[in-house]
Amino acid sequence: MPGASSDLSPVIAASAHWLARAYPPPAPDGPTHARAEQQARQAVTVAAWLRYPTVIDAALVAIAGPGGSAVLDWRAGSEPEDEFAAEEGWRTWVDEVVVSWAACLLADPVLARRAVDAVVAAMPIPEGKPRPHARRGGEFRRLLVPDEKDRVATVLMRHPDLVEPVADMHRDDLYYLLGVLV
């Protein structure tokens, strides 16, 4: 079940943090940064659940590690001054494919809707309860239907031209997975 494993928590947190740092909000105030981080986290969560759809997949990435942010840093031009500094250890938990897919979702609302629908469709139906309704946005509202403040906070992160170097890295795999014809 998507999201069933807490093994993905470090990957989701680090990958969302990477996106929020690589494409920061225009105003560095707390609420704007929090909105940007929330949208990055929602996009990364959907991407991670698509990439690691089972508990076994999540456990394997927790054991092997996701690969880190080095290639993403280079592609986005956001390389740290000292990647080996103690405070940069979170970068080892960044998943290049997950970040690339999240960038695709943030830049393309139609693709984001398709990805969320796929994730919701893959969730098992809880006994005695209806399947979650993805059309309302729910858990992924900021990703799917951002309000004006959300859009301002992620003006860089959602700009197709700016995220293109990162989004293009693994876009074809995401299209294949979601059945998007190009």
LINWO-V566187 format. One record per residue. N is the residue number from 0. OMEGA is omega in degrees with one decimal (NA if undefined). NEAR is the number of other C-alpha atoms within 10 Angstrom. D_FIRST is the distance of its C-alpha to the first C-alpha in whole Angstrom. Layout:
# LINWO-V566187
n;omega;near;d_first
N;OMEGA;NEAR;D_FIRST
N;OMEGA;NEAR;D_FIRST
This chain:
# LINWO-V566187
n;omega;near;d_first
0;178.2;14;0
1;176.3;21;4
2;-176.0;20;6
3;-174.3;13;5
4;175.1;17;8
5;178.0;13;12
6;-179.3;18;13
7;-176.9;23;12
8;179.9;16;15
9;179.4;18;18
10;-179.6;28;17
11;-178.6;27;16
12;-177.7;18;19
13;-179.0;23;21
14;176.5;33;21
15;178.3;27;21
16;178.9;21;24
17;179.3;24;25
18;-178.6;27;25
19;177.6;24;27
20;-178.6;15;30
21;-179.4;18;30
22;-173.0;22;30
23;176.0;19;32
24;-178.4;23;33
25;178.2;13;36
26;-176.1;11;37
27;-178.5;11;36
28;-175.6;9;36
29;-177.6;9;34
30;179.7;12;32
31;178.2;20;32
32;179.7;19;30
33;178.1;16;28
34;178.9;21;27
35;179.7;30;27
36;178.9;23;24
37;179.7;19;22
38;176.9;28;22
39;-179.2;30;21
40;179.4;24;19
41;178.9;23;17
42;179.9;30;18
43;179.0;31;16
44;178.3;27;13
45;-179.5;27;12
46;-179.8;27;14
47;179.2;25;12
48;175.3;26;9
49;-177.2;22;10
50;-178.0;19;12
51;-169.9;21;10
52;-178.6;19;6
53;177.3;16;6
54;178.8;17;7
55;177.3;12;10
56;-179.8;16;11
57;179.0;23;11
58;179.4;16;13
59;178.6;15;15
60;176.8;17;16
61;179.3;17;16
62;-174.5;10;19
63;-176.4;8;20
64;-174.9;15;20
65;176.1;21;20
66;177.0;15;23
67;-170.6;19;25
68;-171.5;23;27
69;-178.4;16;30
70;177.2;14;30
71;178.5;23;28
72;-178.9;17;31
73;-177.8;13;33
74;-177.6;15;32
75;-178.3;16;32
76;-177.7;11;35
77;-177.5;15;34
78;178.6;15;35
79;178.1;13;35
80;179.2;8;39
81;-176.5;9;38
82;179.9;15;34
83;177.3;10;35
84;-176.1;9;36
85;-177.9;8;34
86;179.0;9;33
87;-178.5;12;31
88;179.0;12;29
89;-177.0;18;26
90;179.8;22;26
91;-179.4;18;25
92;178.2;23;22
93;178.7;26;22
94;-176.4;26;20
95;-178.6;22;22
96;-179.9;24;20
97;179.1;28;17
98;178.2;30;21
99;179.1;25;22
100;178.6;30;19
101;177.3;31;19
102;176.1;30;23
103;-177.6;27;23
104;179.7;29;21
105;-176.8;25;23
106;-175.1;22;26
107;-177.0;15;25
108;179.5;16;24
109;177.4;11;23
110;177.5;18;21
111;178.4;23;19
112;-179.6;19;19
113;-179.6;16;18
114;178.8;23;15
115;177.5;26;14
116;179.0;18;14
117;179.5;17;12
118;-179.5;20;9
119;179.7;19;10
120;-179.3;15;10
121;-179.8;14;7
122;176.2;15;5
123;179.6;11;7
124;178.5;12;10
125;-178.8;9;11
126;176.4;7;14
127;-179.2;6;17
128;177.3;7;16
129;175.9;8;16
130;176.6;13;13
131;-177.2;17;13
132;-175.0;11;16
133;-175.3;19;16
134;-179.6;13;19
135;-179.3;11;21
136;176.4;17;19
137;-176.1;12;18
138;-176.1;12;16
139;-176.8;22;17
140;-177.7;15;20
141;176.0;20;22
142;-171.9;25;21
143;-178.0;25;21
144;-178.9;15;24
145;174.7;18;26
146;-175.5;11;29
147;179.5;8;33
148;176.9;13;32
149;-179.4;20;29
150;177.8;20;30
151;-178.2;18;33
152;-175.9;26;31
153;-178.0;24;29
154;177.4;18;32
155;-175.9;20;32
156;-178.8;26;28
157;-177.5;23;28
158;-174.7;15;31
159;-179.1;16;30
160;-177.8;11;34
161;-179.0;16;33
162;-176.1;22;29
163;-179.3;17;30
164;179.6;16;31
165;-178.0;24;27
166;-176.5;25;26
167;-176.2;14;27
168;-174.3;18;26
169;-178.9;17;23
170;-178.0;19;23
171;178.3;15;24
172;178.0;15;21
173;176.7;23;19
174;179.9;16;21
175;-178.4;11;20
176;-177.3;13;17
177;178.5;15;17
178;179.4;10;20
179;178.0;12;23
180;178.5;7;26
181;NA;6;29
